[in-house]
Amino acid sequence: MIKFGTGGWRAIIGDEFTKENICILAKAMADKMICEQVDGKGVVIGYDRRFLSREAVIWSCEVLAAAGIKCYFVNRSVPTPLIMDYVMKHQFPYGFMVTASHNPAIYNGIKVFTGGGRDADEVQTRDIERYIARVDAAGIPRKRYEEAKKQGLVEEIYPMNEYIDGIMRKIDMDAIKKSQLKVAFDPMYGVSKTALSTILISGRCDLDVIHQEHDTLFGGRLPAPTADTLRALQNQVMEWNYDLGIATDGDADRLGVIDDKGHFLHPNDILVLLYYYLIRYKGLRGPVVRNLATTHRLDQVAEAFGEKCYEVPVGFKYISAKMTETGAVIGGESSGGLTVAGHINGKDGVYAATLLVEMIAVTGKPLSELVLEIRKECGEMYMEERAYEFTEQEKERLLEVLYEKRKLPDLADYQVDRVSYMDGCKVYFKNNGWVIARFSGTEPLLRIFCEMPDKQAAREICGLFETYLGL
């Protein structure tokens, strides 16, 4: 029942996300750590604001403590990147974060991080699943939480200052202070409020925050920063003339932005903006890494500065690994996650937001102007995105069409360069456009992305795939 996707194990609360399964996973990780002889260092565990998140940490601590493994319990809800940062800096072999990130409120889950604060890769998650299969659910030993605390097997910590100070040391805070920016901030009822508010206020920004309360239902909306979910932030920016609006998802590893004109900036735009800023204005040099469902405009920016863009499968573990391998300056994905060399080995919405504010302060240009500057220098592409739910029967049929038959819809009007099945079915066109159909690794959805130099062409190609797949 416990299967890892591209962003850890996620499941519907009360269905597969249960106390029993949480304890099974904790016991599997305890067995794995003991077998690998890394149990002596202990493990750090954090949680977000979702229903049962704190309880899930306590149950996990009880299982791990019974196995003699010390748990460093971050005892307030915190951003996922804080846990990754702590695992990296304090050289833990593993770390856990109880979160379902941007998934709907009925979901919860657990992310596992390995040495260096990285997302567990496929080799690690398959190994974890093997340990899970060996666990006897009826015979899992547990040590009462309070007893474990008294015995020193659980230590409650709150390393928020360490995380915030680490970000501020990497950012030009003096430039931000001088710019006196007016910022609207929407944490989407998630966990970024303390960290990002502290940084922006320290930078003397005029800051207003909405949706900062603890609400496990996330105000009835998806806790993902999209054009549809950020209407309130957009209205705030437009009505009160803010320099920008910033939003982060449920666990603060993804970023959403409203520019000074009230326009929602697609995560692809944010990634392109920051890479352009780091190369053009900060003078950094190096390639960029993106997943195969992310804008090829990054390729255009890289080419304009004599650099290279590397493509990897969906899953941030692939991005961080490729960044390490190639010495890339920045890596990211079209869903709003990114990181920069010298920071953590995973996505961080708080750091990305702060870097975006620095960009406006250093350049002295509003976001809307910087977007136009990039389009003028590197050209324009248009993205069309669609998502479809499916039943298990429909999934079998779709898998057969996409992976077994490996046939494409009639694309006679568009010259195909090549086709890749590295992750889903991706078609590359000779005009630098592309389309991909792939199954989400975190939700029961089939997604189609298409990027073309012409908006109508992108819509038409998505429609051709939609019809061909019977969606």
Secondary structure, DSSP 4 states (H G I P E B T S, - for coil): ---EETTEEEEEBTTTB-HHHHHHHHHHHHHHHHHTT-TTT-EEEEE-SSTTHHHHHHHHHHHHHHTT--EEEE-S---HHHHHHHHHHTT-SEEEEE--TTS-TTEEEEEEEETTTEEP-HHHHHHHHHHHHH--GGG-----HHHHHHTTSEEEE-THHHHHHHHHHHS-HHHHHHH--EEEEE-TTSS-HHHHHHHHHHTT-EEEE-S-S--TTGGGS-SS--TTTTHHHHHHHHHHT-SEEEEE-TTSSSEEEE-TTSPEEPHHHHHHHHHHIIIIIS-----EEEETTS-THHHHHHHHTT--EEEE-SSHHHHHHHHHHHT-SEEE-TTS-EEETTS-SS--HHHHHHHHHHHHHHH---HHHHHHHHHHHH---EEEEEEEE--HHHHHHHHIIIIII------TTS-EEEEE-SSSEEEEETTS-EEEEEE-SSSSEEEEEEEESSHHHHHHHHHHHHHHTT-
